[in-house]
Amino acid sequence: MATLRVGERSTSKKQATDPLQILPPELVGDIFHLWLLDRLYPLPQYSDSQLPTLLCRVSKSWRDFVHTSPVLWAHVIIETSQGAVASSHVLQKRLERSQSSPLFIYISVGNHPDIDVLRVLFAECSRFRSLTLSVVDLSWWRNIGIVMVGFSQLRKLTVRTWSKPGVPLHEYNLCDIFSSAPHLRCVEWQSTADPQPVEMIGHQLHSLDLAVSTIPIARVLELLTACPNLRNATITSNVTDEQTPMPIREQILLRELRSLYLHGSRHLACLLESVQAPLLSRLMMRWRQYNDPGHGLEALESFLVYSPHLENITLDNCLKTEDGLISIINKNTNLVRLSVTAGSGKLITQRTFELLTRQGQGNRTLPRLEELVLRGGVSVSDEVLLRMIESRTSPPDDVSCSRRACTLKSIRLDQWKPKAVGTVSRVNAIREKSGLKFIGMLSPCDAYD
């Protein structure tokens, strides 16, 4: 590209540089692929239906490049209602451009599905790497009328339904997928239907995401029993039945579980009393607002006894008293991240901050803590807060403990308003000296209003 010298004038407009002319084709392909992924995920249902053909409109050289790049055609997001696809021939041509690349398919199937389009798609099921079925029901499955060769490359399956509770979904048709997917490791089940088909391959799953609004927690426990090798589990339950189930007598041992996310009603306390996860490192719990925040603390503490390696705990509206919070802090010494949201009241006072204040080698409360998030119900004086921060951002007295492992790196106090003059400048001095990230502090002009 020509460079103008000082004093010279350009008589023509500056021309944009075509990356295809200056960069290796492999690098351009990676750039195009990353651009495509950025626009498709994490919400493919809202993506532009013209991807990746938008790239083809830039120039002939771009069109030729895109047409010969199989990975750019391997992500298919499609609405299969009657009339939504111009023709099955167009879809067939698109699939041919992907050549032998693994396919990432998002299919939305309404009340009047186009069977011809579905036949074209599922004829390539042996290449499916990831499949999302967003459906009203699955009654159309048997109408496809083709012999499927199996989902031999499928790694992830997502099932999303939006029918009202009680409306038949014909979920048993999914047995065709589960029975022919030997490499399926991740299932997301977001439906009012019973996830019974998942049990067929539960032993081979590493990740399970259940969003079930009408399935009893006892049924969820049965499913976890069928999935002993899970590494990640997400359970969202909206059951509001007044009768809370009893925990099962025989504990469910999830030996490989590393991450557990629970969101919903108090019935999930039964899950805490029924499951043991000795290698768990990350626990996130979010109780719904209508729950009693104090309900389940005993279940939580009994669960944590069998999870000695926890490094990350998030508790949202799960604690009612500061004693409960202090108990969690004292019994989980390996925490690197602690996040607590109080539902109401002054849950977090100077007792918690004084406990977290390092006082030489004698105080070993959460020695590895790097990130602290406290939202709602925080009542603490400026001096107590600053003393805790300064103690945990200074080099530790114990030289056997590395600075990286023992220094607080981030603290968040939503809408914290300093009361004393000079507090803001002290916080800024700590930030500059230690690199601490302090989030949530109001600006000085707001702090003294």
C-alpha positions as CSV (number, residue, x, y, z in Angstrom):
1,M,0.0,0.0,0.0
2,A,1.5,3.4,-1.1
3,T,2.5,5.9,1.7
4,L,2.1,9.6,1.1
5,R,5.0,11.9,2.0
6,V,4.4,15.1,3.9
7,G,3.3,17.8,1.5
8,E,2.1,15.5,-1.2
9,R,-1.5,15.3,-2.2
10,S,-3.5,12.2,-3.1
11,T,-5.4,12.5,-6.3
12,S,-7.3,9.3,-5.8
13,K,-9.3,7.9,-2.9
14,K,-7.5,5.5,-0.5
15,Q,-8.3,1.9,-1.5
16,A,-9.2,-0.6,1.2
17,T,-6.7,-3.5,1.4
18,D,-8.1,-6.9,0.5
19,P,-6.9,-9.4,3.2
20,L,-7.0,-12.2,0.6
21,Q,-4.1,-10.4,-1.2
22,I,-1.8,-9.9,1.8
23,L,-2.6,-12.7,4.3
24,P,-2.1,-16.4,4.1
25,P,-5.4,-18.2,3.1
26,E,-5.3,-20.2,6.3
27,L,-5.3,-17.0,8.4
28,V,-8.1,-15.4,6.4
29,G,-10.1,-18.6,6.9
30,D,-9.6,-18.5,10.6
31,I,-10.6,-14.8,10.7
32,F,-13.8,-15.5,8.7
33,H,-14.6,-18.4,10.9
34,L,-14.2,-16.4,14.1
35,W,-16.3,-13.6,12.7
36,L,-19.0,-16.2,11.8
37,L,-19.0,-17.8,15.3
38,D,-19.2,-14.4,17.0
39,R,-22.4,-13.6,15.1
40,L,-24.0,-17.0,15.6
41,Y,-23.4,-17.7,19.3
42,P,-24.4,-17.9,22.0
43,L,-27.9,-17.0,20.6
44,P,-28.1,-18.7,17.2
45,Q,-31.9,-18.3,17.1
46,Y,-31.4,-14.6,16.7
47,S,-28.6,-14.7,14.1
48,D,-28.8,-13.4,10.6
49,S,-30.3,-16.0,8.3
50,Q,-28.0,-14.8,5.5
51,L,-24.8,-16.0,7.2
52,P,-22.3,-16.8,5.7
53,T,-23.5,-15.5,2.4
54,L,-23.0,-11.9,3.6
55,L,-19.3,-12.4,3.1
56,C,-19.9,-13.4,-0.5
57,R,-21.4,-10.0,-1.3
58,V,-18.2,-8.1,-0.7
59,S,-16.4,-9.1,-3.9
60,K,-15.9,-12.0,-6.3
61,S,-12.7,-13.1,-4.6
62,W,-14.4,-13.2,-1.3
63,R,-17.3,-15.2,-2.7
64,D,-14.9,-17.7,-4.4
65,F,-13.0,-18.1,-1.1
66,V,-16.1,-18.6,1.0
67,H,-17.6,-21.1,-1.4
68,T,-14.5,-23.2,-1.1
69,S,-14.3,-23.0,2.8
70,P,-16.2,-26.0,4.2
71,V,-16.2,-24.9,7.8
72,L,-18.0,-21.7,7.0
73,W,-21.0,-23.7,5.8
74,A,-21.0,-26.2,8.7
75,H,-23.2,-24.1,11.0
76,V,-26.8,-24.4,9.9
77,I,-29.5,-22.4,11.7
78,I,-32.8,-23.1,10.1
79,E,-36.6,-22.6,10.6
80,T,-38.3,-25.6,9.1
81,S,-41.9,-24.5,9.0
82,Q,-43.8,-24.7,5.7
83,G,-42.6,-22.0,3.4
84,A,-39.7,-20.8,5.6
85,V,-37.0,-22.4,3.3
86,A,-37.0,-21.4,-0.3
87,S,-36.4,-25.0,-1.5
88,S,-34.8,-28.2,-0.2
89,H,-32.5,-27.9,-3.2
90,V,-31.0,-24.7,-1.9
91,L,-30.4,-26.4,1.5
92,Q,-28.9,-29.4,-0.2
93,K,-26.4,-27.1,-2.0
94,R,-25.4,-25.5,1.2
95,L,-24.8,-28.8,2.9
96,E,-22.7,-29.9,-0.1
97,R,-20.4,-26.9,0.4
98,S,-19.6,-28.1,3.9
99,Q,-18.2,-31.2,2.3
100,S,-17.2,-33.6,5.1
101,S,-17.0,-31.1,7.9
102,P,-18.8,-31.9,11.2
103,L,-22.1,-30.1,11.3
104,F,-23.5,-27.8,14.0
105,I,-27.2,-27.7,13.5
106,Y,-29.9,-25.6,15.1
107,I,-33.4,-26.6,13.9
108,S,-36.6,-24.8,14.8
109,V,-39.7,-26.9,14.1
110,G,-43.1,-25.3,14.5
111,N,-46.7,-26.6,14.1
112,H,-46.4,-27.3,10.4
113,P,-43.0,-28.6,9.6
114,D,-41.6,-29.0,6.1
115,I,-40.9,-32.7,6.0
116,D,-38.8,-32.5,2.8
117,V,-36.5,-30.0,4.5
118,L,-36.2,-32.2,7.5
119,R,-35.4,-35.2,5.3
120,V,-32.5,-33.3,3.7
121,L,-31.1,-32.3,7.0
122,F,-31.3,-35.7,8.8
123,A,-29.9,-37.5,5.8
124,E,-26.6,-35.9,7.0
125,C,-27.1,-36.9,10.6
126,S,-23.9,-39.0,10.7
127,R,-22.0,-35.6,10.4
128,F,-23.9,-33.9,13.2
129,R,-21.4,-32.7,15.9
130,S,-24.0,-30.6,17.8
131,L,-27.7,-30.6,17.4
132,T,-30.3,-28.3,18.9
133,L,-34.0,-29.2,18.5
134,S,-36.3,-26.3,19.3
135,V,-39.7,-27.8,18.9
136,V,-43.4,-27.7,19.8
137,D,-43.5,-31.5,19.8
138,L,-41.8,-34.4,18.1
139,S,-44.8,-36.0,16.4
140,W,-43.2,-35.4,13.0
141,W,-40.2,-37.6,13.7
142,R,-41.7,-40.8,12.2
143,N,-42.9,-38.9,9.2
144,I,-39.3,-38.2,8.0
145,G,-39.3,-41.7,6.5
146,I,-35.6,-42.3,6.0
147,V,-33.3,-44.9,7.4
148,M,-30.8,-43.0,9.6
149,V,-27.3,-44.3,9.7
150,G,-26.8,-43.1,13.2
151,F,-25.4,-40.0,15.0
152,S,-21.9,-41.3,15.1
153,Q,-20.2,-37.9,15.6
154,L,-22.8,-36.2,17.9
155,R,-21.2,-34.7,21.0
156,K,-23.9,-32.3,22.2
157,L,-27.7,-32.5,22.0
158,T,-30.0,-29.7,23.1
159,V,-33.8,-30.2,23.3
160,R,-36.0,-27.2,23.8
161,T,-39.8,-27.3,23.8
162,W,-42.4,-24.6,24.4
163,S,-45.6,-26.6,24.7
164,K,-47.9,-26.1,27.7
165,P,-47.6,-28.6,30.5
166,G,-49.8,-31.7,29.8
167,V,-49.5,-31.4,26.0
168,P,-47.9,-34.6,24.6
169,L,-44.5,-34.0,23.2
170,H,-43.7,-37.5,21.9
171,E,-40.2,-37.3,23.4
172,Y,-39.8,-41.1,23.2
173,N,-39.0,-40.5,19.5
174,L,-35.6,-39.2,20.6
175,C,-34.6,-42.7,21.5
176,D,-33.4,-43.0,17.9
177,I,-30.8,-40.4,18.6
178,F,-29.7,-41.5,22.0
179,S,-29.4,-45.2,20.9
180,S,-27.1,-44.3,18.0
181,A,-24.9,-41.6,19.5
182,P,-21.9,-43.4,21.1
183,H,-19.9,-40.2,21.6
184,L,-22.7,-38.0,23.0
185,R,-21.3,-36.3,26.1
186,C,-23.4,-33.2,26.7
187,V,-27.2,-33.0,27.0
188,E,-29.3,-29.8,27.6
189,W,-32.9,-30.7,28.3
190,Q,-35.1,-27.6,28.6
191,S,-38.6,-29.0,28.5
192,T,-41.8,-29.8,30.4
193,A,-41.4,-33.4,29.2
194,D,-39.9,-36.1,31.3
195,P,-36.2,-36.6,30.3
196,Q,-36.5,-40.4,30.3
197,P,-34.6,-40.8,27.0
198,V,-31.5,-39.4,28.7
199,E,-31.3,-42.4,31.0
200,M,-30.5,-44.6,28.0
201,I,-27.0,-43.1,27.7
202,G,-26.6,-41.5,31.2
203,H,-23.4,-43.5,31.9
204,Q,-21.6,-41.8,29.0
205,L,-22.6,-38.2,29.8
206,H,-20.1,-35.7,31.1
207,S,-22.4,-32.6,31.2
208,L,-26.1,-32.4,31.9
209,D,-28.3,-29.2,31.9
210,L,-31.8,-29.8,33.2
211,A,-34.4,-27.0,33.1
212,V,-37.5,-28.7,34.2
213,S,-40.5,-26.8,35.6
214,T,-42.9,-29.7,36.3
215,I,-40.6,-32.6,37.0
216,P,-40.5,-33.7,40.7
217,I,-37.1,-33.4,42.4
218,A,-37.3,-37.2,43.1
219,R,-37.3,-37.8,39.4
220,V,-34.3,-35.5,39.0
221,L,-32.5,-37.6,41.6
222,E,-33.3,-40.8,39.6
223,L,-31.8,-39.2,36.5
224,L,-28.6,-38.2,38.4
225,T,-28.3,-41.8,39.6
226,A,-28.2,-42.9,35.9
227,C,-25.4,-40.4,35.2
228,P,-22.6,-41.4,37.5
229,N,-19.8,-39.9,35.4
230,L,-21.0,-36.3,35.2
231,R,-18.4,-33.6,35.4
232,N,-20.8,-30.6,35.1
233,A,-24.4,-30.5,36.2
234,T,-27.0,-27.6,36.0
235,I,-30.4,-28.1,37.6
236,T,-33.1,-25.5,37.2
237,S,-36.4,-26.4,38.9
238,N,-39.5,-24.3,39.4
239,V,-41.6,-26.9,41.3
240,T,-43.8,-25.0,43.8
241,D,-45.5,-28.0,45.5
242,E,-45.9,-27.3,49.2
243,Q,-44.7,-30.8,50.2
244,T,-41.0,-31.0,50.3
245,P,-39.7,-34.5,49.4
246,M,-37.5,-36.5,51.8
247,P,-33.8,-37.2,50.8
248,I,-33.1,-40.7,49.5
249,R,-31.5,-43.2,51.9
250,E,-28.7,-44.2,49.6
251,Q,-26.4,-41.3,48.7
252,I,-25.8,-40.6,45.0
253,L,-22.0,-40.6,44.6
254,L,-20.9,-38.4,41.6
255,R,-17.2,-39.1,41.7
256,E,-16.2,-36.9,38.7
257,L,-18.5,-33.9,39.3
258,R,-16.5,-30.6,39.2
259,S,-19.2,-28.0,38.8
260,L,-22.8,-27.9,40.1
261,Y,-25.3,-25.1,39.5
262,L,-28.7,-25.1,41.3
263,H,-31.4,-22.6,40.5
264,G,-35.0,-22.7,41.8
265,S,-37.2,-23.7,44.6
266,R,-36.5,-25.1,48.1
267,H,-37.0,-28.6,46.8
268,L,-33.4,-28.5,45.6
269,A,-32.4,-28.8,49.2
270,C,-33.4,-32.4,48.9
271,L,-30.8,-32.8,46.2
272,L,-28.1,-31.4,48.4
273,E,-28.9,-34.0,51.1
274,S,-28.9,-36.8,48.6
275,V,-25.7,-36.1,46.6
276,Q,-22.0,-36.4,47.4
277,A,-19.4,-34.9,45.1
278,P,-15.9,-35.3,46.6
279,L,-14.1,-33.5,43.7
280,L,-16.4,-30.6,43.4
281,S,-14.6,-27.3,42.8
282,R,-17.4,-24.9,41.8
283,L,-20.9,-24.6,43.4
284,M,-23.5,-22.0,42.4
285,M,-26.9,-21.7,44.1
286,R,-29.6,-19.3,43.3
287,W,-32.8,-19.6,45.4
288,R,-35.9,-17.9,43.9
289,Q,-37.2,-14.8,45.7
290,Y,-40.3,-16.5,47.1
291,N,-38.2,-19.1,48.9
292,D,-37.2,-18.8,52.6
293,P,-33.5,-17.9,52.3
294,G,-32.8,-19.8,55.5
295,H,-34.3,-23.0,54.2
296,G,-31.7,-25.5,53.2
297,L,-28.7,-24.1,55.1
298,E,-28.4,-27.4,57.0
299,A,-28.6,-29.3,53.8
300,L,-26.0,-27.1,52.2
301,E,-23.6,-27.5,55.1
302,S,-24.0,-31.3,55.1
303,F,-23.3,-31.3,51.4
304,L,-20.2,-29.2,51.7
305,V,-18.7,-31.7,54.2
306,Y,-18.2,-34.1,51.4
307,S,-16.7,-31.5,49.0
308,P,-13.4,-30.5,50.6
309,H,-11.9,-29.2,47.3
310,L,-14.3,-26.3,46.7
311,E,-12.6,-23.2,45.2
312,N,-15.6,-21.3,44.0
313,I,-18.9,-20.7,45.8
314,T,-21.8,-18.5,44.7
315,L,-24.8,-18.2,47.1
316,D,-27.7,-16.0,45.9
317,N,-30.5,-15.5,48.4
318,C,-29.5,-18.8,50.1
319,L,-28.5,-17.5,53.5
320,K,-30.7,-15.9,56.2
321,T,-28.2,-15.1,59.0
322,E,-24.6,-13.9,59.2
323,D,-23.9,-17.0,61.3
324,G,-24.6,-19.1,58.3
325,L,-22.2,-17.1,56.2
326,I,-19.5,-17.3,58.8
327,S,-19.9,-21.0,59.1
328,I,-19.5,-21.4,55.3
329,I,-16.3,-19.3,55.4
330,N,-14.8,-21.2,58.3
331,K,-15.4,-24.7,56.9
332,N,-14.3,-24.1,53.3
333,T,-10.7,-23.0,53.6
334,N,-9.7,-23.6,49.9
335,L,-12.0,-20.9,48.5
336,V,-10.4,-18.7,45.7
337,R,-13.7,-17.0,44.9
338,L,-16.7,-16.2,47.2
339,S,-19.9,-14.5,46.0
340,V,-22.8,-13.9,48.3
341,T,-26.1,-12.0,47.6
342,A,-28.3,-11.2,50.6
343,G,-32.0,-11.3,49.9
344,S,-32.9,-8.7,52.6
345,G,-31.7,-7.3,55.9
346,K,-28.2,-6.7,57.2
347,L,-26.7,-10.2,56.4
348,I,-23.1,-9.0,56.1
349,T,-21.7,-6.8,58.9
350,Q,-18.3,-6.1,60.3
351,R,-18.1,-9.6,61.9
352,T,-17.6,-11.0,58.4
353,F,-15.0,-8.4,57.4
354,E,-13.1,-8.8,60.7
355,L,-13.0,-12.6,60.2
356,L,-11.6,-12.0,56.7
357,T,-8.9,-9.6,58.0
358,R,-5.5,-11.2,57.9
359,Q,-3.6,-10.7,61.2
360,G,-0.2,-12.3,60.6
361,Q,0.5,-16.0,60.4
362,G,-2.1,-16.8,63.1
363,N,-5.1,-15.9,60.8
364,R,-5.6,-18.4,58.0
365,T,-9.2,-17.6,57.1
366,L,-9.6,-18.3,53.4
367,P,-5.8,-18.0,52.7
368,R,-6.3,-18.5,48.9
369,L,-9.1,-15.9,48.4
370,E,-8.6,-13.8,45.3
371,E,-12.1,-12.6,44.5
372,L,-14.8,-11.4,46.9
373,V,-18.3,-10.4,45.7
374,L,-20.9,-9.1,48.3
375,R,-24.3,-7.9,47.1
376,G,-27.1,-6.5,49.2
377,G,-27.5,-6.2,52.9
378,V,-23.9,-5.1,53.5
379,S,-23.4,-2.9,56.6
380,V,-19.8,-2.1,57.5
381,S,-17.8,1.0,58.4
382,D,-15.1,2.4,56.1
383,E,-12.3,1.6,58.5
384,V,-13.2,-2.0,59.0
385,L,-13.6,-2.5,55.2
386,L,-10.3,-0.8,54.4
387,R,-8.4,-2.7,57.1
388,M,-9.6,-6.0,55.6
389,I,-8.6,-5.0,52.1
390,E,-5.2,-3.7,53.1
391,S,-4.4,-6.8,55.1
392,R,-5.2,-9.0,52.1
393,T,-3.5,-6.9,49.4
394,S,-0.2,-6.7,51.3
395,P,2.5,-9.4,50.9
396,P,1.8,-12.2,53.3
397,D,4.0,-12.6,56.4
398,D,4.3,-16.4,55.7
399,V,7.0,-16.6,52.9
400,S,6.0,-20.2,52.3
401,C,2.7,-19.0,50.8
402,S,3.1,-17.3,47.4
403,R,1.9,-13.8,46.8
404,R,-0.4,-14.9,43.9
405,A,-2.2,-17.4,46.1
406,C,-2.7,-15.1,49.1
407,T,-3.5,-11.7,47.6
408,L,-7.0,-10.4,47.1
409,K,-7.3,-9.3,43.4
410,S,-10.9,-8.2,43.1
411,I,-13.7,-7.1,45.4
412,R,-17.2,-6.1,44.5
413,L,-19.6,-4.2,46.8
414,D,-22.6,-3.1,44.8
415,Q,-23.5,0.5,45.4
416,W,-21.1,0.9,48.3
417,K,-21.1,4.5,49.6
418,P,-18.1,5.5,51.6
419,K,-18.9,7.7,54.7
420,A,-15.6,9.1,55.8
421,V,-13.7,11.9,54.1
422,G,-10.6,10.5,52.5
423,T,-11.8,6.9,52.1
424,V,-12.0,7.2,48.3
425,S,-8.4,8.4,48.1
426,R,-7.3,5.5,50.3
427,V,-9.1,3.0,48.1
428,N,-7.5,4.5,45.0
429,A,-4.1,4.3,46.7
430,I,-4.6,0.6,47.4
431,R,-5.7,0.1,43.8
432,E,-2.6,1.8,42.4
433,K,-0.2,-0.1,44.7
434,S,-1.6,-3.6,44.5
435,G,-3.6,-3.6,41.2
436,L,-6.8,-4.5,43.1
437,K,-10.0,-4.3,41.1
438,F,-12.6,-2.5,43.2
439,I,-16.1,-2.7,41.7
440,G,-19.3,-1.0,42.9
441,M,-17.9,2.0,44.8
442,L,-19.9,5.2,44.1
443,S,-18.1,8.2,42.7
444,P,-16.8,10.8,45.2
445,C,-19.6,13.3,44.3
446,D,-22.2,10.6,45.0
447,A,-20.5,9.4,48.1
448,Y,-21.0,12.6,50.0
449,D,-24.5,13.6,48.8
